[in-house]
Structures are given as structure tokens and as C-alpha cells.
Amino acid sequence: MTVSTFLILLALGTAVLVAFAVNRADRLRNQREVFGREFDRFYFGRQGALAISIERSRLKIRVGRTVKIYPLMDVRSWEKHWHNSRREGTITVSVRDVDHPVWTIKFGSEREMNQWYEILNQAINEGEKL
């Protein structure tokens, strides 16, 4: 293999990786837009997502590829945990569902996790407009 052949293969490999990364970014952007449609507020992370609609009294949850929508009255409890060692937090939501009673959504920012904890508090306990 000559140096020029090696450089051509290297350039082609780089182009394939860039195309793959752009495709993945577009797919995530589309998933984010579709997930938050028809909801007042939404959070979309790599491993989980939340969306809430006060007007329709609905909470949409995604963990991995599993997505479900629940009436707010089916939410039994929610709690937050911040893990200093991993610099990540979680909100755990318990719902009235035989198949998937507990959902855990990961957050990379403590501020964002606290914000969503407060959004859930206000929406479910007080029924306030967001």
C-alpha cells in the first residue's frame, strides 16, 4: 500500500464518520421535535425525556425506546437524586401502570433536574399554568 492509497482511505473513512455523525444529529433533532409536540414544556436527554401538558393534564415519559403518556392523576410520586460522584442526577416517577410502574430519567445538570422537579410539583400538586 502506498502513502497516497493510505491517505485516500483515511479521507474516505473520515468522510463516512462525519456523515454518520451528521445523520445521527439530525435524527436526534427530529426525535426531540416530535417528542415535545403538543406539550407545554419538555426535556429531551440522550437516555430519557419528559414532556408535560397542563391543559390536557398529561405527562409523557421516554426511557430508552419506551414511550408512554399518562394522565397527571396517574402519577403517584416523584423524587430527585443528585449523584456527586458521577455528576448526574435522576428524577424517578412512579405511575399507575402494571407494565412500567417506575420511570427513571437522567439529567446531566443539577439545575435542570431541580427545575423539572419543581415543574412536576406545580403541575401535579397545584395544577398551575407553566
MDAnalysis code that builds the backbone (N, CA, C; Angstrom):
import MDAnalysis as mda
import numpy as np

u = mda.Universe.empty(390, n_residues=130, atom_resindex=np.repeat(np.arange(130), 3), trajectory=True)
u.add_TopologyAttr("name", ["N", "CA", "C"] * 130)
u.add_TopologyAttr("resid", np.arange(1, 131))
u.add_TopologyAttr("resname", ["MET", "THR", "VAL", "SER", "THR", "PHE", "LEU", "ILE", "LEU", "LEU", "ALA", "LEU", "GLY", "THR", "ALA", "VAL", "LEU", "VAL", "ALA", "PHE", "ALA", "VAL", "ASN", "ARG", "ALA", "ASP", "ARG", "LEU", "ARG", "ASN", "GLN", "ARG", "GLU", "VAL", "PHE", "GLY", "ARG", "GLU", "PHE", "ASP", "ARG", "PHE", "TYR", "PHE", "GLY", "ARG", "GLN", "GLY", "ALA", "LEU", "ALA", "ILE", "SER", "ILE", "GLU", "ARG", "SER", "ARG", "LEU", "LYS", "ILE", "ARG", "VAL", "GLY", "ARG", "THR", "VAL", "LYS", "ILE", "TYR", "PRO", "LEU", "MET", "ASP", "VAL", "ARG", "SER", "TRP", "GLU", "LYS", "HIS", "TRP", "HIS", "ASN", "SER", "ARG", "ARG", "GLU", "GLY", "THR", "ILE", "THR", "VAL", "SER", "VAL", "ARG", "ASP", "VAL", "ASP", "HIS", "PRO", "VAL", "TRP", "THR", "ILE", "LYS", "PHE", "GLY", "SER", "GLU", "ARG", "GLU", "MET", "ASN", "GLN", "TRP", "TYR", "GLU", "ILE", "LEU", "ASN", "GLN", "ALA", "ILE", "ASN", "GLU", "GLY", "GLU", "LYS", "LEU"])
u.atoms.positions = np.array([
    [0.854, -1.170, 0.000],
    [0.000, 0.000, 0.000],
    [0.899, 1.232, 0.000],
    [0.601, 2.113, -0.876],
    [1.401, 3.332, -0.963],
    [0.828, 4.390, -0.027],
    [1.606, 5.429, 0.161],
    [1.186, 6.522, 1.037],
    [-0.067, 7.197, 0.483],
    [-0.131, 7.372, -0.817],
    [-1.306, 8.033, -1.405],
    [-2.570, 7.186, -1.225],
    [-2.453, 5.866, -1.353],
    [-3.600, 4.986, -1.130],
    [-4.058, 5.077, 0.321],
    [-3.096, 5.080, 1.234],
    [-3.412, 5.204, 2.655],
    [-4.143, 6.519, 2.938],
    [-3.679, 7.611, 2.362],
    [-4.308, 8.915, 2.588],
    [-5.723, 8.964, 2.005],
    [-5.915, 8.326, 0.859],
    [-7.254, 8.277, 0.259],
    [-8.204, 7.485, 1.155],
    [-7.746, 6.330, 1.648],
    [-8.577, 5.527, 2.553],
    [-8.872, 6.279, 3.851],
    [-7.898, 6.997, 4.350],
    [-8.088, 7.793, 5.564],
    [-9.130, 8.889, 5.333],
    [-9.063, 9.555, 4.196],
    [-10.031, 10.610, 3.868],
    [-11.438, 10.031, 3.710],
    [-11.546, 8.878, 3.045],
    [-12.851, 8.238, 2.884],
    [-13.426, 7.810, 4.234],
    [-12.594, 7.247, 5.083],
    [-13.043, 6.847, 6.422],
    [-13.531, 8.035, 7.232],
    [-12.808, 9.137, 7.148],
    [-13.210, 10.353, 7.857],
    [-14.539, 10.874, 7.328],
    [-14.709, 10.854, 6.013],
    [-15.965, 11.322, 5.411],
    [-17.143, 10.463, 5.860],
    [-16.944, 9.155, 5.947],
    [-18.011, 8.256, 6.399],
    [-18.373, 8.560, 7.849],
    [-17.383, 8.760, 8.702],
    [-17.645, 9.078, 10.105],
    [-18.380, 10.407, 10.255],
    [-17.998, 11.398, 9.490],
    [-18.674, 12.702, 9.547],
    [-20.125, 12.556, 9.080],
    [-20.350, 11.820, 7.999],
    [-21.714, 11.612, 7.500],
    [-22.560, 10.882, 8.545],
    [-21.981, 9.902, 9.211],
    [-22.689, 9.171, 10.261],
    [-23.064, 10.102, 11.412],
    [-22.140, 10.954, 11.837],
    [-22.395, 11.882, 12.945],
    [-23.482, 12.892, 12.581],
    [-23.452, 13.411, 11.371],
    [-24.468, 14.377, 10.931],
    [-25.840, 13.708, 10.871],
    [-25.895, 12.495, 10.361],
    [-27.149, 11.752, 10.284],
    [-27.721, 11.514, 11.679],
    [-26.876, 11.139, 12.603],
    [-27.319, 10.889, 13.982],
    [-27.833, 12.171, 14.630],
    [-27.145, 13.280, 14.416],
    [-27.571, 14.566, 14.980],
    [-28.933, 14.976, 14.412],
    [-29.138, 14.789, 13.117],
    [-30.429, 15.114, 12.504],
    [-31.542, 14.232, 13.064],
    [-31.244, 12.958, 13.238],
    [-32.241, 12.038, 13.776],
    [-32.634, 12.425, 15.198],
    [-31.640, 12.782, 16.045],
    [-31.935, 13.218, 17.408],
    [-32.749, 14.508, 17.419],
    [-32.423, 15.431, 16.539],
    [-33.169, 16.691, 16.456],
    [-34.626, 16.415, 16.082],
    [-34.843, 15.524, 15.128],
    [-36.208, 15.173, 14.727],
    [-36.961, 14.487, 15.862],
    [-36.299, 13.571, 16.570],
    [-36.934, 12.904, 17.705],
    [-37.316, 13.912, 18.780],
    [-36.441, 14.870, 19.039],
    [-36.704, 15.901, 20.047],
    [-37.933, 16.725, 19.666],
    [-38.013, 17.141, 18.402],
    [-39.154, 17.940, 17.941],
    [-40.460, 17.160, 18.027],
    [-40.448, 15.903, 17.615],
    [-41.652, 15.079, 17.655],
    [-42.068, 14.814, 19.097],
    [-41.105, 14.567, 19.978],
    [-41.427, 14.248, 21.364],
    [-42.133, 15.408, 22.055],
    [-41.678, 16.628, 21.840],
    [-42.238, 17.779, 22.533],
    [-43.474, 18.379, 21.895],
    [-43.875, 17.866, 20.755],
    [-45.042, 18.405, 20.053],
    [-46.298, 18.224, 20.905],
    [-47.133, 19.234, 20.966],
    [-48.409, 19.237, 21.690],
    [-48.249, 19.229, 23.209],
    [-47.077, 19.570, 23.711],
    [-46.850, 19.668, 25.151],
    [-46.303, 21.053, 25.473],
    [-46.641, 21.553, 26.679],
    [-46.229, 22.900, 27.081],
    [-44.721, 23.007, 27.269],
    [-44.146, 22.030, 27.942],
    [-42.704, 22.032, 28.210],
    [-42.180, 20.621, 28.021],
    [-40.903, 20.529, 27.637],
    [-40.316, 19.202, 27.532],
    [-38.816, 19.257, 27.779],
    [-38.297, 18.134, 28.257],
    [-36.866, 17.917, 28.439],
    [-36.532, 16.691, 27.606],
    [-35.455, 16.774, 26.836],
    [-35.060, 15.646, 25.997],
    [-33.576, 15.399, 26.187],
    [-33.233, 14.290, 26.828],
    [-31.842, 13.903, 27.017],
    [-31.523, 12.671, 26.195],
    [-30.271, 12.244, 26.258],
    [-29.864, 11.074, 25.469],
    [-30.582, 9.811, 25.918],
    [-30.770, 9.660, 27.234],
    [-31.320, 8.405, 27.739],
    [-32.765, 8.500, 28.203],
    [-33.299, 9.707, 28.283],
    [-34.672, 9.841, 28.745],
    [-35.245, 11.196, 28.411],
    [-36.569, 11.291, 28.530],
    [-37.234, 12.550, 28.202],
    [-38.528, 12.670, 28.989],
    [-38.918, 13.919, 29.243],
    [-40.177, 14.249, 29.911],
    [-40.867, 15.342, 29.117],
    [-42.184, 15.285, 29.050],
    [-42.966, 16.372, 28.461],
    [-44.250, 16.484, 29.265],
    [-44.704, 17.721, 29.470],
    [-45.891, 17.919, 30.292],
    [-46.835, 18.908, 29.622],
    [-48.117, 18.596, 29.716],
    [-49.165, 19.481, 29.213],
    [-50.183, 19.672, 30.327],
    [-50.293, 20.899, 30.826],
    [-51.251, 21.190, 31.886],
    [-52.668, 21.210, 31.319],
    [-52.841, 21.799, 30.151],
    [-54.173, 21.916, 29.549],
    [-54.810, 20.553, 29.317],
    [-54.029, 19.603, 28.846],
    [-54.551, 18.257, 28.598],
    [-54.316, 17.328, 29.779],
    [-53.647, 17.833, 30.818],
    [-53.358, 17.066, 32.034],
    [-52.644, 15.752, 31.701],
    [-51.528, 15.870, 30.986],
    [-50.777, 14.698, 30.523],
    [-49.293, 14.834, 30.830],
    [-48.667, 13.695, 31.100],
    [-47.220, 13.601, 31.281],
    [-46.718, 12.524, 30.331],
    [-45.754, 12.883, 29.502],
    [-45.167, 11.939, 28.545],
    [-43.761, 11.616, 29.028],
    [-43.430, 10.327, 29.079],
    [-42.133, 9.880, 29.586],
    [-41.490, 8.960, 28.557],
    [-40.180, 9.144, 28.376],
    [-39.412, 8.255, 27.500],
    [-38.152, 7.832, 28.229],
    [-37.910, 6.532, 28.254],
    [-36.642, 5.981, 28.732],
    [-36.218, 4.950, 27.697],
    [-35.047, 5.164, 27.113],
    [-34.610, 4.295, 26.020],
    [-35.549, 4.467, 24.842],
    [-36.106, 3.370, 24.367],
    [-37.042, 3.435, 23.240],
    [-38.502, 3.349, 23.691],
    [-38.721, 3.200, 24.986],
    [-40.072, 3.075, 25.520],
    [-40.659, 4.451, 25.814],
    [-41.840, 4.716, 25.275],
    [-42.523, 5.998, 25.475],
    [-43.958, 5.724, 25.903],
    [-44.410, 6.442, 26.950],
    [-45.801, 6.321, 27.389],
    [-46.310, 7.686, 27.810],
    [-47.619, 7.873, 27.688],
    [-48.282, 9.102, 28.119],
    [-49.269, 8.736, 29.221],
    [-49.214, 9.494, 30.324],
    [-50.072, 9.244, 31.475],
    [-50.877, 10.487, 31.825],
    [-52.112, 10.306, 32.294],
    [-52.821, 11.436, 32.897],
    [-52.075, 11.839, 34.176],
    [-52.080, 13.121, 34.503],
    [-51.366, 13.569, 35.701],
    [-51.896, 12.898, 36.962],
    [-53.179, 12.535, 36.975],
    [-53.732, 11.885, 38.167],
    [-53.187, 10.463, 38.357],
    [-52.544, 9.882, 37.343],
    [-51.933, 8.555, 37.478],
    [-50.515, 8.610, 38.032],
    [-49.976, 9.803, 38.216],
    [-48.633, 9.938, 38.794],
    [-48.768, 9.818, 40.304],
    [-48.100, 8.821, 40.880],
    [-48.208, 8.573, 42.319],
    [-47.168, 9.328, 43.120],
    [-45.934, 9.344, 42.644],
    [-44.873, 10.050, 43.375],
    [-43.724, 10.349, 42.425],
    [-42.853, 11.238, 42.863],
    [-41.658, 11.584, 42.105],
    [-40.619, 12.058, 43.102],
    [-39.395, 11.720, 42.837],
    [-38.298, 12.143, 43.712],
    [-37.058, 12.385, 42.873],
    [-36.183, 13.204, 43.430],
    [-34.959, 13.546, 42.700],
    [-33.755, 13.093, 43.510],
    [-32.692, 12.778, 42.802],
    [-31.427, 12.378, 43.425],
    [-30.292, 12.952, 42.593],
    [-29.333, 13.583, 43.266],
    [-28.143, 14.087, 42.583],
    [-26.961, 13.253, 43.040],
    [-26.209, 12.707, 42.101],
    [-25.066, 11.850, 42.396],
    [-23.791, 12.649, 42.129],
    [-23.170, 13.156, 43.202],
    [-21.976, 13.995, 43.055],
    [-20.826, 13.258, 42.382],
    [-20.658, 11.983, 42.695],
    [-19.519, 11.244, 42.146],
    [-19.608, 11.099, 40.628],
    [-20.818, 10.979, 40.110],
    [-20.995, 10.812, 38.661],
    [-21.404, 12.105, 37.963],
    [-21.667, 13.144, 38.745],
    [-22.109, 14.435, 38.207],
    [-23.346, 14.265, 37.316],
    [-24.284, 13.453, 37.806],
    [-25.550, 13.295, 37.107],
    [-26.663, 13.138, 38.133],
    [-27.849, 13.479, 37.710],
    [-28.997, 13.364, 38.594],
    [-30.092, 12.553, 37.938],
    [-31.052, 12.148, 38.762],
    [-32.186, 11.395, 38.245],
    [-33.469, 11.892, 38.891],
    [-34.522, 11.853, 38.135],
    [-35.867, 12.018, 38.679],
    [-36.567, 10.689, 38.445],
    [-37.082, 10.128, 39.526],
    [-37.792, 8.860, 39.463],
    [-39.279, 9.147, 39.618],
    [-40.066, 8.698, 38.664],
    [-41.507, 8.939, 38.662],
    [-42.215, 7.592, 38.786],
    [-43.084, 7.483, 39.803],
    [-43.904, 6.282, 39.978],
    [-45.300, 6.578, 39.450],
    [-45.800, 5.686, 38.618],
    [-47.108, 5.890, 37.991],
    [-47.988, 4.663, 38.175],
    [-49.260, 4.851, 37.906],
    [-50.214, 3.757, 37.982],
    [-50.163, 3.006, 36.648],
    [-49.298, 1.993, 36.593],
    [-49.094, 1.222, 35.370],
    [-48.522, -0.136, 35.763],
    [-49.200, -1.185, 35.400],
    [-48.754, -2.532, 35.749],
    [-47.486, -2.905, 34.988],
    [-47.387, -2.500, 33.729],
    [-46.257, -2.879, 32.888],
    [-44.991, -2.089, 33.178],
    [-45.134, -0.821, 33.526],
    [-43.963, 0.041, 33.738],
    [-44.266, 1.022, 34.873],
    [-44.237, 0.551, 36.138],
    [-44.664, 1.401, 37.258],
    [-43.659, 2.469, 37.686],
    [-42.383, 2.295, 37.364],
    [-41.357, 3.251, 37.796],
    [-40.498, 3.640, 36.594],
    [-40.321, 4.950, 36.429],
    [-39.502, 5.506, 35.355],
    [-38.383, 6.314, 35.986],
    [-37.172, 6.191, 35.463],
    [-36.041, 6.977, 35.947],
    [-35.439, 7.740, 34.775],
    [-35.480, 9.066, 34.885],
    [-34.970, 9.939, 33.828],
    [-33.684, 10.576, 34.312],
    [-32.617, 10.459, 33.526],
    [-31.311, 11.006, 33.906],
    [-31.156, 12.437, 33.417],
    [-30.459, 13.238, 34.239],
    [-30.161, 14.632, 33.912],
    [-28.670, 14.863, 34.074],
    [-28.084, 15.625, 33.189],
    [-26.669, 15.959, 33.274],
    [-26.405, 17.238, 34.035],
    [-27.463, 17.964, 34.382],
    [-27.333, 19.251, 35.053],
    [-28.227, 19.258, 36.294],
    [-27.649, 19.628, 37.425],
    [-28.426, 19.691, 38.664],
    [-29.503, 20.770, 38.568],
    [-29.190, 21.876, 37.924],
    [-30.149, 22.965, 37.767],
    [-31.369, 22.499, 36.968],
    [-31.125, 21.788, 35.882],
    [-32.224, 21.301, 35.046],
    [-33.065, 20.258, 35.784],
    [-32.397, 19.394, 36.550],
    [-33.114, 18.396, 37.332],
    [-34.019, 19.079, 38.366],
    [-33.481, 20.077, 39.088],
    [-34.271, 20.806, 40.082],
    [-35.436, 21.546, 39.433],
    [-35.192, 22.098, 38.262],
    [-36.242, 22.809, 37.535],
    [-37.396, 21.857, 37.195],
    [-37.075, 20.670, 36.702],
    [-38.123, 19.717, 36.349],
    [-38.820, 19.146, 37.575],
    [-38.112, 19.012, 38.663],
    [-38.746, 18.579, 39.913],
    [-39.798, 19.603, 40.333],
    [-39.460, 20.877, 40.228],
    [-40.409, 21.942, 40.578],
    [-41.567, 22.002, 39.584],
    [-41.299, 21.783, 38.311],
    [-42.376, 21.752, 37.310],
    [-43.376, 20.651, 37.651],
    [-42.879, 19.466, 37.992],
    [-43.770, 18.369, 38.375],
    [-44.555, 18.717, 39.628],
    [-43.887, 19.306, 40.628],
    [-44.582, 19.715, 41.857],
    [-45.739, 20.653, 41.549],
    [-45.466, 21.691, 40.785],
    [-46.500, 22.682, 40.494],
    [-47.620, 22.100, 39.640],
    [-47.274, 21.314, 38.650],
    [-48.282, 20.779, 37.734],
    [-49.185, 19.759, 38.416],
    [-48.610, 18.875, 39.204],
    [-49.390, 17.788, 39.784],
    [-50.064, 18.214, 41.083],
    [-49.339, 18.871, 41.965],
    [-49.910, 19.252, 43.260],
    [-50.830, 20.453, 43.169],
    [-50.424, 21.438, 42.397],
    [-51.148, 22.700, 42.398],
    [-51.921, 22.945, 41.113],
    [-51.650, 22.173, 40.077],
    [-52.337, 22.336, 38.801],
    [-52.117, 23.699, 38.175],
    [-50.951, 24.283, 38.430],
    [-50.668, 25.632, 37.942],
    [-50.272, 25.623, 36.476],
    [-50.458, 26.769, 35.863],
    [-50.010, 27.001, 34.493],
    [-48.501, 27.135, 34.489],
    [-47.836, 26.563, 33.517],
    [-46.370, 26.635, 33.461],
    [-45.917, 27.793, 32.623],
])
